[in-house]
């Protein structure tokens, strides 16, 4: 006997824009980051986090950019970043 579980997820498209001005003035050591203000979308809190000098040694010297869910709940999302 097998049991099946079906999960229905509501697909929603939302967006927000964050602008980082004067990027050359941000700390550029590996692991140093700057975050955008937090925004609420679909009952979750989100921010953009940039690491001008890279997030780790492997990305040293390259800008790293992440979409961060600041809410404690587990969530699933897809995103597009335009530079």
C-alpha positions as CSV (number, residue, x, y, z in Angstrom):
1,X,0.0,0.0,0.0
2,X,1.4,3.4,-0.9
3,X,0.4,6.8,0.2
4,X,0.5,9.9,-2.0
5,X,0.7,13.4,-0.8
6,X,-0.1,16.3,-3.1
7,X,1.0,19.8,-2.4
8,X,-0.5,22.7,-4.3
9,X,1.6,25.9,-4.4
10,X,0.2,29.2,-5.4
11,X,2.4,30.7,-8.1
12,X,2.7,34.5,-7.7
13,X,4.9,36.9,-9.6
14,X,6.1,39.9,-7.7
15,X,9.1,42.1,-8.1
16,X,11.2,44.7,-6.4
17,X,14.1,46.9,-7.4
18,X,17.1,47.8,-5.3
19,X,19.8,50.2,-6.4
20,X,23.3,50.3,-5.0
21,X,25.0,53.7,-5.7
22,X,28.7,54.3,-5.5
23,X,29.7,50.7,-5.6
24,X,33.4,51.5,-5.7
25,X,33.1,53.0,-2.2
26,X,31.8,49.9,-0.6
27,X,34.1,47.6,1.4
28,X,35.7,45.1,-1.0
29,X,37.3,42.6,1.3
30,X,36.1,39.0,0.9
31,X,33.0,38.3,2.9
32,X,32.1,42.0,3.5
33,X,28.6,42.8,2.3
34,X,25.9,45.4,2.0
35,X,22.2,44.7,2.1
36,X,19.3,46.5,0.6
37,X,16.4,47.6,2.7
38,X,14.0,44.7,3.5
39,X,10.8,44.5,1.6
40,X,7.7,42.4,2.2
41,X,6.4,40.3,-0.6
42,X,3.8,37.5,-0.3
43,X,4.1,37.4,3.6
44,X,7.9,37.0,3.4
45,X,10.6,39.5,4.0
46,X,13.4,39.8,1.3
47,X,16.6,41.7,0.7
48,X,19.4,41.8,-1.8
49,X,22.9,41.2,-0.4
50,X,26.0,42.2,-2.4
51,X,29.5,41.2,-1.6
52,X,31.7,43.6,-3.7
53,X,34.9,41.6,-3.1
54,X,33.2,38.2,-3.3
55,X,31.4,36.1,-0.8
56,X,34.4,33.6,-0.3
57,X,37.9,32.9,-1.6
58,X,36.6,31.2,-4.7
59,X,34.8,34.3,-5.8
60,X,37.4,36.8,-4.6
61,X,37.6,39.8,-6.8
62,X,34.2,39.3,-8.3
63,X,30.9,40.8,-7.2
64,X,28.6,38.3,-5.5
65,X,24.9,39.0,-5.3
66,X,22.2,37.1,-3.4
67,X,18.4,37.3,-2.9
68,X,17.9,36.6,0.8
69,X,14.7,35.5,2.5
70,X,14.8,37.2,5.9
71,X,11.8,35.3,7.2
72,X,12.3,32.2,9.4
73,X,9.8,30.1,7.4
74,X,11.1,27.8,4.7
75,X,10.3,29.1,1.2
76,X,10.9,28.3,-2.4
77,X,11.5,31.0,-5.0
78,X,13.0,31.7,-8.4
79,X,14.5,35.0,-9.3
80,X,16.2,37.0,-12.0
81,X,18.9,39.6,-11.3
82,X,19.7,42.3,-13.9
83,X,22.9,44.4,-13.7
